[in-house]
């Protein structure tokens, strides 16, 4: 077990006291080897949502409309697919332009899978 010695003496005598203490043979002077203990800092992992591949939201939307059939905008929002409002509006318009889904009726629109795809 290591012991700690506390001594009180004038600061001018410090070099003499240290020399005497070290040469007494009761103290081992060991310099730590820091070279082997170097730990590189690793950056924190990002807490952002991971990026999905292109078309991931569209595929989720298409699958939901396929399973549900005739759906409205509110139905899609309440399903909590993890698609943001702006992204949802963009993807609905994109799928309509591609001919994969069609709007049904007047506002508020309903959406369903197109029977015939545009080519």
Secondary structure, DSSP 4 states (H G I P E B T S, - for coil): ----------GGGHHHHHHHHHHTTS--------GGG--PPPPPPP-SPPPPPTTHHHHHHHHHHHHH-SEEHHHHHHTT-S--HHHHHHHHHHHHHHTSEEEESSSSPEEEE-SS---
